[in-house]
Amino acid sequence: MSNHNLSRDDAAIRSALITTHSYDVTLDVRDAADPAVAGYPSTSTVTFSAEPGSATFLDFISGGVESVVLNGRRLDVESVVDRDRIILDGLAAENTVTVTGTALYSRSGEGMHRFVDPADGLCYLYTQYEPADSRRVFANFEQPDLKAEFTFHVIAPVAWEVASNGVEEARTPVPGHPTAARWDFAPTKRMSTYITTVLAGPYFKATDHWGANLDDGTRLDVPLALYCRASLAGSFDADQLFRLTKSGLEFFNNLFAYPYPWGKYDQAFVPEYNLGAMENPGLVTFTEKYVYASRATDAQYQARANTLMHEMAHMWFGDLVTMNWWDDLWLKESFADYMGTLGVDRATDWDTAWVNFASKRKAWAYLQDQLPTTHPIVADIPDLEAAKQNFDGITYAKGASVLKQLVAYVGFDAFIAGSRQYFRDHAFGNTSLQDLLAALSAASGRDLSGWARQWLQTSGISTISAEMVEDDGILGAVTLRQDAVDPLTGHQELRPHRMRLGLYDADSTGALVRTESIDVDVAGPSTLVTELRGKRRPALLLVNDDDLSYVKVRLDSGSEHTVRTSLNRISDPMARALCWTALWDSARDGVTPAARYVTAVEQFAPSETGIGVLLNVLGNAASAIERYVPATTREGVRKDFLNVAAEQLTAAVPGSDQQLAWARTVAEVSRHGDSQLPLVRGILEGTTMVEGLAVDAELRWSLWQALAAHGQATLAELDRELDADTTASGREGHALASAARPEASIKAAAWDSTVNSTGLSNEILSATIAGVVAAPGKLLEPYVEPYFDCLERVWSERSIEIAGRIVRGLFPGAQNLTEGIRPAEHPVLLRTDRWLHEHPGAPRALRRIIIEQRSHLLRALTAQAAG
């Protein structure tokens, strides 16, 4: 059994015993292009101090350890290697240990990921570690509070580009190997193991630089570089990325009043990436899905800019100052999420950053915070598996939302002043919640301990509604009601809210505009708003206008009527987005029938000008149809929605983002419904021309997947499409479409390749799973029992990344409520409950995924019961 799930207690014991100083790491990847070579030589030399006579351990998940030399003494490998740990005892006050072994290439996106480009056959490498996968590449003390300086050396093919956190100091030939060279990189400043990185391969590289005059009279010069695969170079908009990078560096350097501390700033866009991006100092890695080879909307470009700013903010929040342990993961992710949106809002030309945050990012938090596995922003993380699961909507989006609320509470200037002091006090060190609170409290002059307890150390979301008493249209008492049950305790957790009430009425043009706003401090179960007494009741009273607080809003009956009849007349983009969110929350919660949400989308989405909001509501409508609308009415609701989508595809401005959004919707929803398949086939074959629509590779694969799900695409047709699109994304599109075909033998083969085989890379695995569950029905009924039977085996045999994809993706969650059965009595829910009851000792992270999937299914069935 593996022992790589490091516990918080073991980490605390180790950090109390030792202090790390430096690493010198050599990686030899010269043979990486040979698929028969599974691993590569890895040598790691670590210097550290320790309590004399004590013992500790290094972490190394490897293909074998060749030697361990401690303070000049060669240790017996068989005696000191305990699975994924190397035991070191008899330590001196100052120690040097060198471990030589074989690290393994990865296809899961963890450790050193190896990718062969199907377009040209070239091999690419990159590393990804968070939270704890650097130990898959070199032996180290894998925990965030044991910082050190790192010096990397890489031996690789001479024609490759190679990069790491530090600047390249030397590149020399390898004696006797004319096709290989050795790259030596400068030592880094002190950092954690999980943010070290190496990039190697025949990458396309672009360079630039940025600089600033500092207050002390010196000059800060930062070399810039961008990388992507050679086959993507033609689609790589390096000039735009450099402009964003320079804007971000200028903004954050001025905002934080602490010069960028990591020397160079490289950004690499890499294949089969598990995350959106990773904040490695000096070499940030991004998913190459941000390199748009097919037509992309403005919302996609803005989302990429947000990610770029998010990662840049991490250079201070997370890299310069790092949490002691993963309990305080929010110290970096919540801040970076907030700062990413702030950076887009203040350092770019986009003016809808906070609208998109309210519409999409907070929706992620709201979803996560209503699960039975929700947790406080400051979470209890007992081990690394738990840490992996907590990169979620609470840590990111709820944390950022709460910080936005804190800014409204203490003021932006005080918030930034506290952040600046925090950097100065803890540069290159580690912190906890109390360290940040001390800095912010001092800067704001407020004791924030109570705020922290109520917002950072509790779970759940408040729901706010307005109750109005009126007489002939004149308001009397207006009361805001708060309901807030902490899902973990079952107790009411009534938090304080600083929020704004917006009063909206029609102007002379008929547009609904804000005529007045009132700021209110909400506390306790009810808050009387005396400022509204005697005013005429507005057409729309928007609670939490401007999105200042983290709450769900229930519209009062009059305001809901206004929204359902006149949503398109609301002129303010933020107010409109908040009304869309209120309608969606009502449908997801089973308060109103989901079909009413779909009707609102049919009626008002065609006039929605915000492309980010439009994409969000169209996606919500698709989800509502397939999950929340009862099976008895679903086909009709879907057909009506597809008719509207097809009409808008041709009615939208040719070549516009809106047209592309409707085209994607036709493709997505047509995986489940067949009423527009002639249109889908016509667009693919060119017999149906839609003026201005770019029918490029991404859209083509979506259309093929819709046909395949209905058995209207042959394997020969899919293979011909793949022959025309030999890219990595094309290979994923083909895998999904192939597995989507509704034949029992195809589903069986796809199931076997995901559950019982390790031959698929992370992205092909996910595409195959998506194909397996496309348009589910009777074909998937035989897999309910095999799913539950395989769970513990999959979790024990696969990495946590791959196991998580399988467990989430194949859960039989697409179920319908049948007549006479209550939601909680559904057979799949009962089977899930039985598995949980029979496996109380299953890994906590595995149980969490199952519990979450059960909750999603119960919510869907409950919504179906609401009609």
N, C-alpha and C positions, 0 to 999 in steps of 0.2 A: 504494500500500500504506500502511496506517495505521502511524504510529510512536507509538501510544499505550501500548505495552507498556514502560513505564519500567523500566530495569534498576537493580539495586542499585548497580552501579558508577557509572552516570550520576547517581543520586541522591546518592551520596557526594561526587562531584565538585561537584555543585551546592551541597550544604550546606557544603562547605569554602569556597566562594566568597562565599556570601551569608548574611545574617541577616535574617529577616523581622520587621517591626514591626507593621504593621496592614493591614487590608483595610476598604474601604468599598464595599459592594455594593448595587446597585439592580436589582431585578427587576420588570418590568412584565407582570403576568399578567392584566390587566383583560379581555382577550379570550379567556381560556382556555376558556370555555364554547362557543365557536364551533369546531366540529370541523374547519372549513376552515382554521383558523389553526394552522400546524404548529409555530410557535416563538414566542418572546417576547424583547423587548429585555433585554439583560443588560449592565450596566456595572460594571466592577471596577477600583477604584483601590487599588494596593498600594504601601506604603512599605517600603523595605528598604535595608540597607547592603550594600556589596560591595567587593571588591578593585578599586581604581581601574583603569580600562582593560580590565577583564575582560569576558567575555561569558557569558550564561546563557540560559535559555529559560523561558517560561511554558507551562503546559498549558491547552488549551481545545479540547474536542471540541464543535464547534458547527455551526450551519447557515450560518455566514459571519461574518467579522470586518469591521466597518465602519471602525474606526479604532484606532490605537495611538499614544499620546502618551507619550514617555519624557522626563522632566525638562523638560517644556515644548516638546519638539521632536516634531512630528508625523512619524511614520515611514511609509514607503511600505509599504502592506499587502502588496502582491504580493511584495515583497522579503523581508519579515520573517516572513510566515506560511508555515510548512513543515508542511503537513497539520495535525496536531493540536498543533503547537508554535508558539510565537511567539518568534522569536529577538531577544534584546536584547544589543546589543554597545556598546562604548564606555561602560561604566558608570562612574558617579561613586562617591565614598565613600558618599554618601547619595542615594537614588533614589526617585522617584515615577513609577509607570507607570499609565496608565489605558487599559483595553481596553473598547471598545464593540462588541458583536456580537449575533448572534441565537442564543440557545440553543434547543434543540429539546425539545418535550414527548416523554415516553417512554411506551411501553406495555409495557416489559420490566421495570419495577421498578427501573431504574437511572437515576440523575439525577432529573429532575423528572417524576414519574409522574402521568399524567392519567387519571382514571377517571370514567366517566359511570354513575351509579347506574341500573340498569334498573328499579328500583322507582318512581323519581320523575323521572328524567331530569336530576338535578342533577349538576354537575361538581365533582370534588374533586381537589386537588393535594397531594402531599407529596414530600419528597426522601429519597433513600437513596443513600449514597455509598460505604460500605466495600467494597473497600479504596481505590478511587480514582476515584469518579465525581462528585465535586464539580466537577471540570473539565468536566462536561457542563452545568453550570449557570452557572458564572462562571470567568473566567480566574484561574489561581492557580498557586502552586508546590506541586504535588500530591505530597507525601511527608510522613510523620508527624513527622519531626524538625524541620521548618520551621514552628514554631508562631508564632502571632500573635494579636493582638486583632482581633475581627471586629465590624463594625457593618453591620447589614442594614436595607434599606429596601425595602418591597414595595408596589407599586401594584396594587390588586385591586378587584373589585366591592364597593361600600360595604356591602352586606348580609352579606358574608362574615365568617367568623372567620379571622384571620391570626395566626400565632405563629412565633417563632424561638427561638434559644438565649437571647437576652437578653430582659429585660422590655420591654414596650411603653412607650415614652416619649411618643409623640405620634401622633395620628391626625388627618389634615387632609384637607379636600376637594381634589380635583384641579381647578384652574381650567379652566372650559370643559367639564368632564366630570362632570355631577352624579351619575352612577351609579358613579363610581369614587372611591376614597380612597387616601391614602398612609399607610402605617404605618411609623413610625421606631422602631427597637429600640435599646436601650442597648448600648454596646460590651461585648463579652464579656471575660473574662480570657483569658490565653494558652491556645490550644488548637490542635489539628491540624485541617487542612482537612476530613478525612474525617468528623469528628463535628459539623460545622456542619449546620444544617438549617433548612428553611422548611416551614410547613404553611399551606394556604389553601383555603377552601371553605366551604360552608354547614354546617359541622360543628355537631353538638350539643355544648354545653360545660357542664361542671359545675365548680364551684369550692369550695375549702376552704382550710385553712391548717394548718400545724404549726409548733411552736416549741419551743425548749429553752433553759434557762439554762446558760450556759457557765461553765467554771471561772474565767475571768477576770472574772466578774461581769456580763458583757454578755448580751444576749438575742439568740438566733438565731431569726429569723422567716422561714419559707419558705412563700410562696404556692403552693398546689396547684391544678392544673387537670386535667381529663380531657376527652378529645374522642373522638367517634365520628361516623359518618355519621348524618344526621337520621333515615333510615329504620330505623336500628338502636336508636334511643333507647329504645324500649319494652323492649328486652332488655338494656339497659346497666345492670349492677349497680354503679353508681358508689359507693354507700355502702360496699359490701364492698371495692372497690378502694381507696378512701380509707383504710379501716381497715388494710388491708395496707400501704399506703404509709407511714402514720404509724408503724406498728410497725417497719417496716424502717428508716426514717430514725432512729428512736430507737435501734434496735439497733446500726446501723453507726456512728452518731455516737459512741456510748459505746465500741464495740469498737475503733475506729480512733483515738479520742482526737484527731481532726482534724475540726473542724466542716465540715458539708456546704458545699462551696466555690462553688456555682454559682447562688446567689440563689434562683430559683424552681425548682419541680419539676413540670413538665407531663408528661402521658402521653397519647399519641394512638394510637388503634386504627384502622388504616388498611387499605384494600382492596388486594387483589392484591400482598401484601407477600412479598418473596422470602425473608425470614428470619423467625425467631420474634420478634425484637425488635432494636433498635439503641440504643446507649447515648449518644445525643446529649445533651450537658450541658444541663440546663434544659428539654429537650423530647425525652423518650424516645419512640420510635415502636415499636408492636407490631403484629403481624398481627391483623386484626379477627376471625380465627378464634377468638380468646380472648373475643369477645362471643358468648355462647351463646344463639342464637335458638332452638335445639332443645335437648332434654334432654341434659344433660352429667353424667358421673359425677364422684364426689368426686375420683378420680384426675386428671381433667382440670382441675378447679379447683386441685388441689394443684400440677399441672404449671404452670399459669398463675402461681401464687404463686411458684414456683421461678424462672420467667423474670423476674418482677417483681423479685425479690431479686437475681438475677444481674445485671440491668441496673443496679440501684441500686449494687451493689458496684463496678461499672465507674466510677462517679463518682469513685472513688479509684484503683482499679486499672484503668488504661487512659486515663482522662480527665485526672485530676490529674497522674499520672505515666504517661508513654506510652513505648512501645518506640521505639528509634532507627529500626529498620527491621523488616520483617515476619518476619525470622529469629526474633525474640523475641516473636512474636504471643502465645505462651504466657504471657508476663508479664501479660497482661490476661485472656485467655480461660480459662486453667487456674485462675487465682485466682478469677475471677468464677463459674466453674462450681462450685468448691468452696464459695465463700461463699454462692452461691445456695441450695445445699442446707443449709448451716449456718444461714442466716437462716430458712428454713422450719422447721427443727428447733427453733430456739431462740426465734424471735420470733412463731410462730403456734401454733395449737392442734393442728396435724397432728403425729402422733408416728411416721409411717412414712416420713419424708423419706429417711433413709439406706437403708431397705429398698428403696424405689423406685430410688434411685441404684444400689444393687447389682444390682437386677434388670434395669433397662432402660438406664440411662446407661452403665454399664460394659460392657454387651453391645455397645454401639456401638463402644467402644474396642477390645474384643476382636476384633470383626469387622475393623475398620480395621487393626489391628496384625498381622493375619495375611495381609494383601495384599502382593504383591510391591512395591507402591508405598508401603509404610509408611515412616515417617521418624522420626528422633528428635523428642522434644518440642521441643527447640531445633533448628529445622529449617534446612536450606539453601534460602533463598528468593532465587533470582537475579533475579527480575523480578515484575511485578505479576500476570501470568497464574498464576505459581506460587503467589503469595500467595492468589489467589482459590480455588485448589484446596485450600489448607491450613486452611480453616475446617472441620475434620473431627474425627473421633472421637479422634484423637491429641491435637490441640491443646486440645480441650475436655475430654473425659471421661477420657482416660488422664492428662493433666496434672493434673486434679482428683484422680484416684485416687492419683497419686504424692504430691501435696501432703497428702492425708489420711494417707498412710503416713509422710510427713515429720513431720507433727504427732505421730503416735504415737512417732516416734523422738526428737524434740527436746523434746516437750512443748508443749501448747497455749499456755501463757503465754509461753514463749520465742518461739514462732512469731508471736504477736500483737505482742510487744514489738519484734521485728525489723521487722514490717510498719509499725508506727507510726514507727520511725526512718526507714524507707525513704521514707515520705510527707514527713516533715519535711526530709529531706536533698534531695529531688528534686522538690518541689512545682512544678507547671507546667513541668516539664522533661522530658527524655527519658533513658532508661536502657537498659542491656543486662543480660545474665545476671549479670555480675560485680558489678554494683551491688546487686542483690538478695542475692546470696550473701554479700556483705560485711556487710549489715545482719543477716541471719539468723545468720551465723556469730558475729558479735559478741554478739548477744542470747542465743544458746544456749551459747556457750563451746565450740562444736565446729567443727572445720574441715570444711566441707561440700563442698569441692572434689571429693573422691572420690565422695561420694554423687551429686553433680551429673554427674560423668562417667559413672557407671554407670546412672543413671536418666534423665537429661535428654539425654544425648548418644549414646545407643544406641537400637536399635530392637528390636522383637519382644516377645514375652510369655513368661514362664516358666510351665512346667507342673510342678506339684508333685503327687506321689503318695506314699502311705504304704505301706511294706512291713513286715509284722508277722510275727514268729516267736512261736508260742504253744504251750503245752503244757497240754492239757485246759482250755482257756479262760483260762489265765493267760499274760499277755504276757511275752515275753522281749525280744529286740531289736526296737526299732521305729525304722525309718530313713525319713527323708523324702528322696525323690529329686527332684532338680531337673534339668529339661531346658530349655534356653533358647538357641535358635539365633537369632542376629541375621540376619533375612532379607536384609539389605543386604550383609553380609560373608560369610555362611555359617559364621561362627565361633560357638562357644559363648560366650555372654555371661551368666555365672552371677552374678546380682545378689544382694545381701544383702536378706533379708526379715525384718521383725519381724512375726510372726504368732501366732495363737492356735489351739490345738488344743482342740476341744470334745468331751467324752465324753458320749454320750447313751444313756440306758436308760429303760425303761418305769417309770413310777411306779405307785402303787396303783390309779389310774384307767385305766391302760393308755396314757396319754399318754407320748410320748417327750420327756424333759426333760433338760436338761444337768445332769449330776451333778458334773462337775468340768471345769476348764479349765486349760491350761498354756500359758504364753507361751514362745515359742521364737524364737531367732535362727537363721535358716537361711542358710547360706553354702556355696558350692561345690556340687559335684554330689551330695553326700550329707551328711546331718546326723543323727547318732544322738541319739534322744530318750531319755535315761536315766531321766527322771522317770516314764516309763510302765512300766518294768520291774517285774514282780511284781504289777501290777494286773490285775483281771479284764478281759478283752476286752469293750469296750462294744458295744452293738448298732449304734451309729453313731459312727465317729470322723470328725469334721468338721474337715478341714484348712482353715485360714483362717477359722475361726469369727469372727463379728463383722465380717468383711470388712475387715480391717486392711491387707491388702496387695493389690497388683495382680498376680494370678496366675490361671491356669486350674487347676482341681483335678480330678484323676482319683480317683474313689472306689475304695477297696479293695473286693475282691469281697464281703466280708461287709457292709460299709456300703452298697454298691450294692444288695444284696439287701434290706436293711432299707428303703432309700429306695423301691425299686420295689414293695414290698409294704405299706409303712406310712407313706408320705410324709404322708398326712393326719393322722397321729398326732403329728407334730412340732409342738409347741405354740408355739415361738418363731417369730415372723414372719420375722426375719432368717435364721435357720437354715433355715427352709423355703425361702425365696427362693434361698439359696445351693445347696440341693440341686436345685431346679428348674434352676438355671444349669448345674450339673454334668451333669445329664441332657441338656440342650440342647447343651452343648459336645461331649459324646460323640457325639450324633447328627450334628451339623454336621461333625465331624471324621471321620466314617465309622468310628468305633471301634465303635459299636453301630448296628444298623439304625434308620433314622428312624421306622419304623412302631412301634417300641417306645416312642419318645417320645410318639407320638400316643396309644398305649394308656395311658401314664401320665397324659396329660391327660384322657382319657376317664374314667379311674378316680378321679383325685384333684382335678381342677379343680372339680367340683361342690361340694366342701367347702372350697375356698380362700376365705378370708375377706378377704384383702387385694385390693381391687379393682384396684389398680395391677399387682400380680403376676398376677392373673387375666387381665386384658386382655393382658398380655405373653405368657403361656403359650398363650392361645388364638390369638394372632397367630402365635406360633412354630409351633403345630400346623398352622395353615393353610399356612404357608410350607413346612413339612416335607412335607406331602402333595403339594403341587404341584411342588416342586423336588427333594426328596431321596428320596422313596419311588419305587421302580422303577415304570415305566409298566405293567408286567405285573400289578402288585397294587394300583395306585393307586386304581382305581375302587372296589374293595371297601373299602379303607381309608377313602377319602373318604365312602362311603355310611355306613359304621359311625359315623364321626365326626359326620356330619350328623344321624344318628338320635339320638345322644347330645345334640347341641346342641338339636335340636327338643324332646326330652324335658325338658331343663333349662330351656328357655324357658317351659314351663308349670309346671315344678316349683319354679322360683325364687320367692322372696317377691315378690308383685305390687308393681310400682312400684320395685323395688330396682335398684341399680346392677348387681347380678349378672344380673338379668333382661335389662337392656339390653345387657350384654356378650354374652350368649348370642344375643340377637336380631341384633346386628351380625354375629356369627359365622355365623349361618344365612345372612344376606344375602351376606357376603363369599365364603364357600365355595361358595354356590350359583351364583356366576358360572361355576364350573368343573363342578359336578355338578348333575344335574337331579332327584335323588331327592326333594327337598323343595320343588320349584317349586309344587306345589299349595298348600302351606302359605304360600309367599311370595305367591302370587296371592290367596289367601284373606285374608291380613292386609291387603293393599292394598285389596281391595274391601270389606272389612268383613264378609265372610261367615265368617271365622274370627276369633273374639274371644279375645284373650289378656288375661286380667284384669290390669289395672295397667299394661299396656304403652302407652307414649306413642308412637303412630305419627305422629310429627311429620315435618317436611320432610326433615331429614337422613336419618332411617331410611327414609322413603318412597323417596327417590332411590336409596339402596343396594338396596332391594328391586326397584325398576324396572330398575336396572342388571343385576341377576341375571337377570331375565326377558329383557332385551334381548340379553344375551350368548348366549342359547339361541334367539333368534328368536321369543320369545313375547311381545314388546311391539312394537306398531306405532308408527310415527312419529306417527300421529294421537294415540295414547294419551300418548306422551311430550310432545307439544305441549300437550295438555290439562293435563297435570301442571304444565308450565311456566306456563301461563296462570294457574294457581292459586298459583304460587310465583314471583313476578316479581323475586326477590332475586338478588344476585350469586351466592350459593351455589347457587341454583336453576338459574341459567344454566350453571354449571359441571357440576352434576349432569346436566343435559340434554345437554350436549356429550359427556360420557363415555358416557351410555347410548346416544346416537345413534350414536357411532362403534363401540360394542361389538356392534352387530347383525351377525350372521355372514353377510354377503353380500359377494361380491367387489367389487361396484361401490361399496359403502359404504366398505370398507377402502381402496380406491383413492382415493376422494375425500378421505377423512380423511388418508391419507398425503400427498397432494398439498397439502392445506391446511397441514400442519405443516412439510414439507420444502421445498416450492417456493413458498410464499406467506408474506408477512409480515403478513397481516391479523389474526392472532390475538394477543390479549394474553397475557402470561406465564401466567396461571392457566387461561385457556381452552385455550391450547396444551397445558399439562400434562394437563388433563382429556381432551382429544382423544387425546393419546398413550396415556393409560391405557385409553381405549376401544379404540384400535387393537389393543393387545396383550392385551385381555381374552380369556380362554379361548382362548389361541393354538392353532393347529393348522395344517392344510394351507393355510388361507387366507393365512397369513403366509409360507409357504415362498417365494413369488415375490419377496419383498422383501429376501432376504438379500443378493443382489448389489447392488440399488439402494442398500441401506444403506451398504455399503463404498464404493460409487462416489461417494456424495454427501458424504462426511465432510469433506474438505478445503474443498469449496465452502461447506458450511454454516458451518464454523469461520471462514472468511474473510469471509463476508457478514453474519453475525449477531453480536450482542453476545455476550460470553463467557457471560452468564447464559442467554440463550436457546439458544445453541449447545450449552451443557452439558446443558440439559434434553432437547434433541433427541437428542444423541449417547447419553446414558445411557438415555433412555426407550425408544428404538427399537432398541437393540442386541438381536439375536435370541438372547436368553439363555435362553428357555424351551425347552429341548431334552431329548430322552430318549435314554438309552443303549440301543442296540439290541444284540441278541445277536451275539456274535463280535467286537464292537468295543470296544477299550479306551478309557477316558475320553479320553486324550490324542490318540486317533485320530479323534475325532468330527469330521465334516466342517466344522461351524461353527468349532470350535477351530482346525482347520487353515486355514480361510479367514481367521480372525483373525490367525493367525501370519503368513500370507502378506502381509496388509496391513501389519503391523508391519515385516516384513522389507523390503517395497517402499517404505516411507515413513519412512526413518530421519530425514529432515529435517522431518517434520511437527511442528507446534508441540508443545512439551513437555507442555503442559496437555492437549491433545487425546490424545496418546499415553498419558498417565496414565489418562484415563478408559477408553480401549480396553483397556489392560492390566488395569485393575481389573475391568471387565466380563468379560474372559476368565477371570480368576481366580475370579469368582463362578460362572461356568459350569463350570469344571473342578471346583470343590468340589462342585457339585450332581451332576455326573456321577459323581464318585468316591463320593459318598454313595449314589447309586443302585446302584453296583457292590457296595457293602457289604450290599445287600439291604434 
